[in-house]
Amino acid sequence: MPRAGDPDGRRVLVVTAVEAERDAVAAGWPAVTAVAAGVGPAAAAAVTAAELTAALARGRPYGLVVSAGIGGGFAPDVPVGATAVATALIAADLGAVTADGFADVTALGFGAVSHEPPPELVREVAALTGAHTGPILTVSTVTGTAARAAELTARHPGAVAEAMEGFGVAEAATRAGVPVLEVRTVSNAVGPRDRAAWRIPDALRALTAAFRAAGPALTAQPPARPAGTDGGVHDTDATGPPVTGARTADATPPEEAP
Ligand SMILES: O=C(O)c1cccc(C(=O)CC[C@H]2O[C@@H](n3cnc4c(=O)[nH]cnc43)[C@H](O)[C@@H]2O)c1
């Protein structure tokens, strides 16, 4: 089994919101480095960027970043307990409300609202986990009404889930030239707020199962690409102490890091 840092394996950073999610990921596939970054896209982006920069400075860059955790599923197609893998990580509420409705920041002329993972990796991970595939929406406010759920599905047909971190992780990964993936297991339906109905333990068990099933594909070294299309995996002679502001579950103990 490839371990984090193995020359034969791809180094994978998994970013979750809370420690329970981080531990569920690490229980499924300990060969990844899993960090709990906090809730929301800003915390997710800040911690992802810091981890990627620190790893690069240590000369042990990551080859893949995964945003993972529990999420809301778009019922009835994606029920509680299901797994979802993103074909696109979308900032669903980054924009402006206008007289003509919501305008995202791309429509306003300010950059991207979507990041796409490598399609072949999406297909492989979905096949291994039995996941639903489609856009996963990143929101700063959890959907709490049927009307809001309908608005989101009208704007994003085929959306499979919503959560609060994916786009933030993707912004940091993309700026570092590292491919990104999002894997969610469903704890609740997107719709009228009913916190008592969230099935968090079930979703966390599903998260462990998903990483147990998909782990080998995540940490396997992908086929070599032609020069100049290395996905941002840069080699460096720089060395230094491991740096992380986040709570980490890593197969490689810090004292073993170069
Ligand atoms: O209380 C616990 O034991 C516990 C364990 C694990 C996770 C939690 C969370 O509350 C995680 C918050 C996290 O969950 C995502 N999430 C889940 N459902 C939705 C949703 O319907 N809409 C948006 N986000 C959702 C989100 O990514 C949060 O960061 C608690």
The ligand as an SDF file (V2000), in Angstrom:
LIG
                    3D

 30 33  0  0  0  0  0  0  0  0999 V2000
  -21.7440   17.4150   15.2060 O   0  0  0  0  0  0  0  0  0  0  0  0
  -20.9920   16.5700   14.7240 C   0  0  0  0  0  0  0  0  0  0  0  0
  -20.6620   15.5110   15.2900 O   0  0  0  0  0  0  0  0  0  0  0  0
  -20.4790   16.7950   13.3810 C   0  0  0  0  0  0  0  0  0  0  0  0
  -19.6620   15.8420   12.8170 C   0  0  0  0  0  0  0  0  0  0  0  0
  -19.1940   16.0470   11.5470 C   0  0  0  0  0  0  0  0  0  0  0  0
  -19.5580   17.1940   10.8540 C   0  0  0  0  0  0  0  0  0  0  0  0
  -20.3730   18.1200   11.4390 C   0  0  0  0  0  0  0  0  0  0  0  0
  -20.7650   19.3480   10.7290 C   0  0  0  0  0  0  0  0  0  0  0  0
  -21.6430   20.0730   11.1040 O   0  0  0  0  0  0  0  0  0  0  0  0
  -19.9980   19.6250    9.5160 C   0  0  0  0  0  0  0  0  0  0  0  0
  -20.3960   20.9070    8.8610 C   0  0  0  0  0  0  0  0  0  0  0  0
  -20.0820   20.7180    7.4290 C   0  0  0  0  0  0  0  0  0  0  0  0
  -21.0330   19.9070    6.8370 O   0  0  0  0  0  0  0  0  0  0  0  0
  -21.2520   20.2790    5.5320 C   0  0  0  0  0  0  0  0  0  0  0  0
  -22.6930   20.2120    5.3120 N   0  0  0  0  0  0  0  0  0  0  0  0
  -23.4580   19.1800    5.7230 C   0  0  0  0  0  0  0  0  0  0  0  0
  -24.7060   19.3280    5.2890 N   0  0  0  0  0  0  0  0  0  0  0  0
  -24.7540   20.4750    4.6030 C   0  0  0  0  0  0  0  0  0  0  0  0
  -25.8030   21.1470    3.8990 C   0  0  0  0  0  0  0  0  0  0  0  0
  -26.9520   20.7190    3.7920 O   0  0  0  0  0  0  0  0  0  0  0  0
  -25.4640   22.3330    3.3030 N   0  0  0  0  0  0  0  0  0  0  0  0
  -24.2230   22.8230    3.3730 C   0  0  0  0  0  0  0  0  0  0  0  0
  -23.2120   22.2110    4.0300 N   0  0  0  0  0  0  0  0  0  0  0  0
  -23.4690   21.0450    4.6230 C   0  0  0  0  0  0  0  0  0  0  0  0
  -20.5720   21.6210    5.3560 C   0  0  0  0  0  0  0  0  0  0  0  0
  -19.5270   21.4670    4.4490 O   0  0  0  0  0  0  0  0  0  0  0  0
  -20.0570   22.0110    6.7280 C   0  0  0  0  0  0  0  0  0  0  0  0
  -18.7380   22.4130    6.7530 O   0  0  0  0  0  0  0  0  0  0  0  0
  -20.8570   17.9460   12.7130 C   0  0  0  0  0  0  0  0  0  0  0  0
  1  2  2  0
  2  3  1  0
  2  4  1  0
  4  5  1  0
  4 30  2  0
  5  6  2  0
  6  7  1  0
  7  8  2  0
  8  9  1  0
  8 30  1  0
  9 10  2  0
  9 11  1  0
 11 12  1  0
 12 13  1  0
 13 14  1  0
 13 28  1  0
 14 15  1  0
 15 16  1  0
 15 26  1  0
 16 17  1  0
 16 25  1  0
 17 18  2  0
 18 19  1  0
 19 20  1  0
 19 25  2  0
 20 21  2  0
 20 22  1  0
 22 23  1  0
 23 24  2  0
 24 25  1  0
 26 27  1  0
 26 28  1  0
 28 29  1  0
M  END
$$$$
